[in-house]
Amino acid sequence: MSQAKNKWIFFLIIVLLISNVVLAFFLFTSNNSDKRKKRESPAMAIYKEIGLDSMQIDTFKARKDSFFKNMKPLWSEIRVLKDSLYKNMSLNVNDSTIVSITKQIADKNLEADRKMYQHFIEIRSLCNPEQQVKFDTIIPKFLNNRNRRK
């Protein structure tokens, strides 16, 4: 190769290297700034969509935290029961054991659904009539979207 071609290739390599470094810099800095921005929680989006004031939001948050604190043990029990059901697949357990465990799971799910329904009734009662109309349309959509993610 001639000396001119070598210089030209060297120049192109330097330009490409610099452009890659600049591109990488902008990609990483834009991702970091996006991560620094707090994402709005789904609950906060619902609060805003319903039109809650700051005092209502505080009450909703306290009730939500209390609800999750009370529900975690129940959800944990359901998870343990399901784990015990599926971990025993290779043991060829008898049908009565399977029926017993699935009945326990169903009973716990029923209890969880009742508590969740009651929670939403209590939360709804904190809204004014205009907010209740919005609440009644938003919550079913929220629950349906949540069930699809599973």
C-alpha positions in Angstrom: 0.0 0.0 0.0 1.1 3.5 -0.6 1.8 6.0 2.1 -1.2 8.1 1.1 -3.7 5.2 1.5 -2.3 4.3 4.9 -2.8 7.9 6.1 -6.3 8.0 4.7 -7.3 4.7 6.4 -5.6 5.9 9.7 -7.7 9.1 9.4 -10.9 7.2 8.9 -10.2 4.9 11.8 -9.6 7.9 14.1 -12.8 9.6 12.9 -14.8 6.4 13.5 -13.2 5.9 16.9 -14.0 9.5 18.0 -17.6 9.2 16.7 -18.1 5.9 18.6 -16.8 7.5 21.8 -19.1 10.5 21.4 -22.1 8.3 20.6 -21.4 6.1 23.6 -21.0 9.1 25.8 -24.4 10.5 24.8 -26.1 7.1 25.1 -24.9 6.5 28.6 -25.5 10.1 29.9 -29.1 10.1 28.5 -29.8 6.7 30.2 -28.4 7.9 33.5 -30.5 11.1 33.4 -33.6 9.0 32.7 -32.9 6.7 35.6 -32.4 9.7 37.9 -35.8 11.0 37.0 -38.3 9.4 39.3 -40.9 7.4 37.5 -44.4 8.0 38.6 -45.8 5.1 40.5 -48.9 3.4 39.1 -50.7 4.3 42.3 -49.8 8.0 41.9 -51.0 8.0 38.3 -54.4 6.5 39.5 -54.6 9.1 42.3 -54.1 11.9 39.8 -56.5 10.4 37.3 -59.2 10.2 40.0 -58.4 13.8 41.0 -57.5 13.3 44.7 -56.2 16.2 46.7 -53.0 15.9 48.8 -54.8 15.0 52.0 -56.7 12.2 50.2 -53.5 10.9 48.6 -51.9 10.7 52.1 -54.9 8.8 53.4 -54.9 6.5 50.3 -51.2 5.8 50.7 -51.6 5.0 54.4 -54.5 2.6 53.7 -52.6 1.0 50.8 -49.5 0.4 52.9 -51.6 -1.1 55.7 -53.5 -3.3 53.2 -50.2 -4.6 51.7 -48.8 -5.2 55.2 -51.9 -7.2 56.1 -52.0 -9.1 52.8 -48.4 -10.2 52.5 -48.7 -13.1 55.0 -51.8 -14.3 53.2 -50.1 -14.1 49.8 -47.1 -15.8 51.3 -49.3 -18.7 52.5 -50.8 -19.0 49.0 -47.3 -19.1 47.5 -46.2 -21.8 50.0 -49.3 -23.9 49.3 -48.7 -23.7 45.5 -45.1 -24.5 45.9 -45.9 -27.6 48.0 -48.4 -28.7 45.4 -46.0 -28.4 42.4 -42.9 -29.6 44.3 -44.7 -32.9 45.0 -45.5 -33.7 41.3 -42.7 -36.2 41.1 -43.8 -38.0 44.3 -47.1 -39.2 42.7 -49.1 -38.0 45.7 -52.6 -39.3 46.0 -55.6 -37.4 44.8 -56.9 -36.6 48.2 -53.7 -34.7 49.0 -54.0 -32.7 45.8 -57.6 -32.0 46.4 -56.8 -30.9 49.9 -54.0 -28.5 48.9 -56.0 -27.0 46.0 -59.0 -26.5 48.3 -56.7 -24.7 50.7 -55.3 -22.5 47.8 -58.9 -21.8 46.7 -59.9 -20.8 50.3 -56.9 -18.5 50.7 -57.6 -16.9 47.3 -61.2 -16.4 48.2 -60.1 -14.7 51.4 -57.6 -12.6 49.6 -60.2 -11.5 47.0 -62.7 -10.6 49.7 -60.1 -8.5 51.5 -59.1 -6.8 48.3 -62.7 -6.0 47.5 -63.3 -4.7 51.0 -60.2 -2.6 50.7 -61.4 -1.0 47.5 -64.9 -0.3 49.0 -63.2 1.5 51.9 -60.9 3.4 49.6 -63.9 4.4 47.4 -65.7 5.7 50.4 -63.0 8.3 50.9 -63.8 9.8 47.5 -66.4 12.5 46.7 -69.2 11.5 44.3 -67.4 12.9 41.3 -64.2 11.0 42.2 -66.2 7.8 42.8 -67.4 7.8 39.2 -63.8 8.0 38.0 -62.7 5.4 40.6 -65.4 3.0 39.4 -64.0 3.1 35.9 -60.3 3.2 36.7 -60.0 0.4 39.2 -61.5 -2.4 37.0 -59.1 -1.3 34.2 -56.2 -1.3 36.7 -57.1 -4.8 38.0 -57.5 -6.2 34.5 -54.1 -4.8 33.4 -52.5 -6.2 36.5 -53.9 -9.7 35.9 -52.6 -9.7 32.3 -49.0 -9.0 33.5 -48.9 -12.2 35.5 
